[in-house]
Structure formats: structure tokens, C-alpha cells
Amino acid sequence: MIRKLLRVGFLALALSGAGSVVAQTYPNKSVRIVVPFAPGGSADGTARPVAERLSSILGQAFVIDNRPGGYGTVGAAHVAKSEPDGYTLLLVPGTHVLTPRLLPNLGYHAINDFSPVATLVFAPYVIIGAKNLPFTTLKDAMQFAREQPGKISIGNSEVTTRLAGESLAKVAGVTVTHVPYKGGGPIANDVLGGHLAIGVVTPISALGFHREKRVNSLAVTSPRRLASLPDVPTVAEALGVAEYDSQTWFALAGPANMPRQAIERLSQAIRQIMQDRDMLDRFANMGLVPAEDTSPESLGRLMRSFSERNGVLIDAAKLKLD
């Protein structure tokens, strides 16, 4: 009987120590971060400096693996089906949790088939207006739209910029015409040329034109003003409403059932990265806002709430991807 109790005790001790062993040894080889888009752009620009710092902190190479296609679903599907050992991660864009509403038969569940690791940054947009129109503020633009329903056109280049336009029209109580573009550059150029009334673009696309006063920077879509555009009000400030938040984000996740210890090791490293002044400045120059709460639990809540909140807009606008 005593021998049996000793064996049980040793087994329990071994199992309790297994987690700490994983935490101490992870990672013991290189880790791939799958970016579900081509090189360049905000997703890739976020992933690469984070990978560099993770390599330095954790002592193993974190390698970027670009797998574009299917609006980000090719890379996501690859990670969902990978071994959940912590050595294959996904750079998760906010659109990741919206694609089930936009594309049928993904072959994976955008939330349940992934292990949240850490929220990295939020990526707000800037609402810019043409100089040749009879308004210079967002409040006046929405009043113009209210008086002439459908006469104001808002350019968008992706799902989240379209949703920013949809939520703006909803909170302002106006009807606008949404115009799809292939990218933020063409939107900015058409606003600059007076061919488009309003555009929703990234801060990088707006910054040069804003400094040269060639467009009217009407508002930013984040809850707080941006460090790179401190004189541009938030939508909530511009319209005098209690709340407005329409931005995307980037995070890290792995396949479902990743070891908890590996998640915690990565999460701790991300917290350290987000306290690095050089990294914070780098993100600020890209118009990105570092997450204040990078925890896996916070990311899980963000994924669910982002899907639910924007799902209402997607369904109301009957949005689909080709």
C-alpha cells in the first residue's frame, strides 16, 4: 500500500512539473509566424519587428512565413491544421473573425480552432475630405449628407474601412454612397483631386497630405487621438457622440489546444516588447496603437466582441466577398 501511494505521489509530482519544463524549454527550435498576406502592408509591417524582438528575447529564430490568398484564409487554414505545439503561429488581422460572415465553407472555425496568444496593436483609420467641398469638419459633412441623402460618397478599400464608413453613417443617422477601391492610395488620390468627397484611409496614406494641408483630415476612427495626428479629432469628438470605435487590429494566435505554458511564455515576451520605447515609436510612426492589455484572455474577448459587433453591420449591409 505504501509503495502504491509513493508511486501515485511520484506520478503527481512528475505531472505537476511537466508544465514548468515546457515553460523552461519553449522554444527549443525556430518558430514560424504565418502572415496571411503578401510582404508589405500593415500586417507584415507589424509582424516583422515583433518577430525580431521575440527572437532576441526567447533565444530562437521567429521566422515570417507569408502565405497570402483568399482574403487571409489560406494562411489561417494552414495554422488551424498545424500541430498545436507552439511552433506555428498566425499573425491575426481583425478581418480573420469576420470572414465566416463573408465567405462560406472556410473549413475552420475562426475562433474555436485557434488559441489566443496576445493582442499586438490596433490599426485605426483617418477620415479625409476633399478641399473643394462646402465643409471642412466631419460634423458639417454629416449635416450635408443629412440634407442631401446619398450625395456624399465614401471611398473604402477593404472590409474594415467599409465598416468604418457604415458605422459612421449609422452613428450620424445619414445615408451615404459607399464606393469600393483597390487600395488606400487611389482613395487618397481621388479625394486629393476632388473626385471623391470622403475617404477612409490608413494614417500613413493620410499623413503627408495632412501635413501639406491638401486634404481635410476630418477625424480618426479610434477612441483616442493618434500621436502622429494629434490635431485631428476622434469621430466621437467631431460629432459630439458618446462613443465611436471602428478600427482593426493585429494579434498572435496558434492552433487550438496549444500548451498553456507556451502561450504564457509568448505572452510574457509580448508584454516586454510592448514596453520597449523604440518599438512603441516604430508602431506610432506606422499609425498603429499598441494594445494596453496583451493577455490571451483579452484577445479572446476581443475576437468574440469584434465578430459580434461588426457582424450586425455586415448583415445589415449584406456584405459579401467575391
C-alpha positions in Angstrom: 0.0 0.0 0.0 2.8 2.4 0.9 4.6 1.6 -2.4 1.4 2.3 -4.3 1.0 5.7 -2.6 4.6 6.5 -3.3 4.1 5.7 -7.0 1.0 7.9 -7.1 2.8 10.7 -5.4 5.8 10.5 -7.8 3.4 10.5 -10.8 1.6 13.6 -9.5 4.9 15.3 -8.9 6.1 14.5 -12.4 2.9 15.7 -13.9 2.9 19.0 -11.9 6.5 19.6 -13.1 5.8 18.9 -16.8 4.3 22.4 -17.3 7.3 24.1 -15.8 9.6 22.0 -18.1 7.6 23.1 -21.1 7.8 26.7 -20.0 11.6 26.5 -19.4 12.4 24.7 -22.7 10.0 26.5 -25.0 11.0 27.4 -27.6 13.9 25.0 -28.3 13.7 25.4 -32.1 12.7 28.1 -34.6 9.1 29.3 -34.6 7.1 30.3 -37.8 4.8 33.2 -37.8 2.4 32.9 -40.7 1.3 36.2 -42.1 -1.7 35.6 -44.3 -0.9 38.4 -46.7 1.9 39.3 -49.1 5.0 41.1 -47.9 4.5 44.8 -47.3 1.4 46.5 -45.7 0.4 46.8 -42.1 0.2 43.1 -41.2 3.6 42.3 -42.5 5.0 45.6 -41.0 3.6 44.6 -37.6 4.8 41.0 -37.7 8.4 41.6 -38.7 9.6 43.8 -35.8 7.7 41.7 -33.3 9.4 38.6 -34.7 12.8 40.2 -34.4 12.2 41.1 -30.8 10.8 37.7 -29.9 13.9 36.1 -31.4 16.1 38.3 -29.2 14.1 37.7 -26.0 13.4 34.0 -26.4 16.7 32.9 -28.0 15.2 31.1 -31.0 14.5 32.4 -34.5 11.0 33.6 -35.2 10.6 33.4 -39.0 8.0 35.2 -41.0 6.1 32.9 -43.5 4.0 34.9 -45.9 1.0 32.8 -47.1 -1.3 35.2 -49.0 -4.6 34.3 -50.6 -8.3 34.0 -50.0 -8.5 37.3 -48.1 -6.2 35.8 -45.4 -8.0 32.4 -45.2 -5.1 30.4 -46.9 -2.7 31.3 -44.1 -5.3 30.9 -41.4 -6.3 27.4 -42.6 -2.7 26.3 -42.6 -2.2 27.3 -39.0 -5.6 25.9 -37.9 -4.4 22.5 -39.2 -0.9 22.7 -37.9 0.5 20.8 -34.8 -0.6 22.8 -31.7 2.9 22.7 -30.2 3.6 26.5 -30.3 6.0 26.4 -33.3 3.4 27.6 -35.9 1.7 30.9 -35.1 -0.7 33.2 -37.0 -0.5 36.9 -37.4 -4.2 37.5 -36.9 -5.9 40.5 -38.5 -9.2 41.7 -37.3 -10.8 40.6 -40.5 -9.9 37.0 -39.5 -13.1 36.8 -37.3 -15.3 38.5 -39.9 -14.6 36.1 -42.9 -17.1 33.5 -41.7 -19.8 36.0 -42.4 -18.3 37.0 -45.8 -17.1 33.7 -47.2 -18.9 30.3 -47.0 -17.2 27.0 -46.2 -13.9 28.1 -44.7 -13.1 24.7 -43.4 -12.1 26.0 -40.0 -13.8 28.0 -37.1 -12.2 31.4 -36.9 -12.4 31.4 -33.1 -12.7 27.9 -31.8 -9.9 26.5 -33.9 -7.3 28.9 -32.6 -5.5 29.6 -29.3 -5.3 33.3 -28.5 -1.8 34.4 -27.5 -1.5 38.2 -27.4 -3.1 41.3 -28.9 -0.3 43.4 -30.5 -1.7 46.7 -32.0 -4.8 48.4 -33.0 -4.9 50.0 -36.5 -7.3 52.9 -36.8 -8.2 54.9 -39.9 -8.3 58.5 -40.9 -11.4 60.0 -42.5 -10.3 62.6 -45.1 -12.4 65.0 -47.1 -11.8 66.8 -50.4 -10.9 70.5 -50.3 -13.4 71.5 -53.0 -16.5 70.7 -51.0 -18.5 73.0 -48.8 -17.4 71.5 -45.5 -14.2 71.3 -43.5 -15.4 69.3 -40.5 -16.9 65.9 -40.1 -19.9 67.5 -38.3 -20.6 69.7 -41.3 -20.0 66.8 -43.7 -22.7 64.7 -41.9 -25.1 67.7 -41.9 -24.6 68.0 -45.7 -25.3 64.2 -46.0 -28.4 64.6 -43.9 -29.7 67.4 -46.1 -28.8 65.6 -49.3 -29.2 61.8 -48.7 -26.9 59.7 -50.9 -25.0 62.7 -52.4 -21.9 62.1 -50.2 -19.6 59.3 -51.4 -17.3 57.5 -49.0 -14.4 55.5 -50.5 -13.3 52.3 -48.9 -10.7 49.7 -49.9 -11.3 46.7 -47.6 -13.9 45.2 -45.3 -12.8 47.1 -42.2 -12.7 50.5 -44.0 -16.2 49.8 -45.4 -17.4 49.0 -41.8 -15.9 52.3 -40.6 -18.0 54.1 -43.2 -21.1 52.0 -42.3 -20.7 52.7 -38.6 -20.1 56.4 -39.3 -23.3 56.7 -41.3 -25.2 54.8 -38.6 -24.0 56.9 -35.7 -24.6 60.1 -37.7 -28.0 59.0 -38.9 -27.3 59.7 -42.6 -27.4 57.9 -45.9 -24.2 57.8 -47.9 -22.9 56.1 -51.0 -20.1 53.6 -50.4 -17.5 53.4 -53.2 -15.1 50.4 -53.3 -11.5 51.0 -54.3 -8.5 48.7 -54.8 -6.4 50.4 -52.1 -5.9 53.4 -49.9 -3.6 55.2 -52.4 -6.3 55.5 -55.1 -8.8 56.7 -52.5 -6.4 59.4 -51.2 -5.6 60.5 -54.8 -9.3 60.8 -55.7 -10.0 62.9 -52.6 -7.0 65.0 -53.4 -8.3 65.6 -56.9 -11.8 66.4 -55.7 -13.3 63.3 -57.4 -14.3 61.7 -54.1 -15.9 63.5 -51.2 -14.7 61.4 -48.3 -12.2 58.6 -48.0 -11.3 56.1 -45.2 -7.6 55.5 -45.3 -4.7 54.4 -43.1 -2.8 57.1 -41.2 0.3 56.5 -43.4 -1.8 57.3 -46.5 -3.2 60.5 -44.9 -0.1 61.9 -43.1 1.7 63.5 -46.0 -1.4 65.1 -47.4 -2.5 66.2 -44.0 0.8 68.0 -43.3 0.7 69.7 -46.6 -3.0 70.7 -46.0 -4.0 69.2 -49.3 -7.0 67.3 -47.8 -9.2 68.0 -44.8 -8.5 65.4 -42.1 -12.0 65.2 -40.6 -11.5 62.6 -37.9 -9.7 59.4 -36.7 -11.8 56.2 -36.1 -10.1 55.3 -32.8 -11.4 56.1 -29.3 -8.4 58.4 -28.7 -6.4 60.8 -30.9 -3.3 59.5 -32.6 0.2 60.6 -31.6 1.0 61.0 -35.3 -2.0 63.2 -35.9 -2.6 65.0 -32.6 -4.6 67.8 -34.1 -7.2 65.5 -35.7 -10.3 64.8 -33.5 -11.8 61.4 -33.0 -15.2 60.7 -34.6 -16.8 60.9 -31.1 -15.3 64.4 -30.6 -16.1 65.6 -34.0 -19.8 64.6 -33.9 -20.3 65.1 -30.2 -21.4 61.5 -29.6 -20.6 59.4 -26.5 -18.7 56.6 -28.3 -17.3 55.6 -31.6 -14.7 52.9 -32.3 -14.1 51.4 -35.7 -10.6 50.1 -36.2 -8.9 46.8 -37.0 -6.2 45.1 -35.0 -3.4 42.6 -35.3 -2.6 39.8 -32.8 -0.8 36.5 -32.4 -2.6 33.1 -32.1 -1.8 29.5 -32.6 -3.8 26.3 -33.4 -6.4 25.3 -30.8 -5.0 23.4 -27.8 -1.6 24.9 -27.7 0.2 24.2 -24.4 -0.7 26.8 -21.8 2.9 27.2 -20.8 4.0 28.1 -24.4 1.2 30.6 -24.6 2.3 32.2 -21.3 5.9 32.3 -22.4 5.0 34.1 -25.6 2.5 36.4 -23.8 5.2 37.4 -21.3 7.6 38.2 -24.1 5.0 40.3 -25.9 4.3 42.3 -22.7 8.1 43.0 -22.6 8.1 44.1 -26.2 5.2 46.5 -25.7 7.2 48.3 -23.0 10.1 49.0 -25.4 10.2 52.6 -26.3 11.8 52.0 -29.7 9.1 49.6 -30.6 6.3 51.9 -29.4 7.8 54.7 -31.5 8.0 52.4 -34.5 4.4 51.5 -34.3 3.4 55.1 -33.7 5.1 56.1 -37.0 3.0 53.5 -38.7 -0.2 54.9 -37.3 -0.6 51.8 -35.0 -1.6 51.9 -31.4 0.0 49.3 -29.1 -2.6 47.2 -27.1 -2.7 48.1 -23.4 -3.9 44.6 -22.5 -2.0 42.0 -24.4 -3.2 39.0 -22.5 -4.6 35.9 -24.1 -7.8 36.3 -22.2 -8.2 39.9 -23.6 -7.6 38.7 -27.1 -10.2 36.0 -26.8 -12.8 38.6 -25.7 -11.7 40.9 -28.5 -12.1 38.2 -31.1 -15.7 37.5 -30.0 -16.8 41.1 -29.5 -15.3 42.3 -32.8 -17.1 39.5 -34.6 -20.4 40.2 -32.9 -20.4 44.0 -33.2 -19.3 44.1 -36.8 -21.5 41.2 -37.7 -24.5 43.4 -37.2 -23.2 45.9 -39.7 -22.1 43.2 -42.2 -25.6 41.6 -42.1 -27.4 44.9 -42.4 -25.3 46.0 -45.4 -25.5 42.5 -46.9 -21.7 42.5 -47.5 -20.0 39.6 -49.2 -16.6 38.8 -50.7 -16.3 37.5 -54.2 
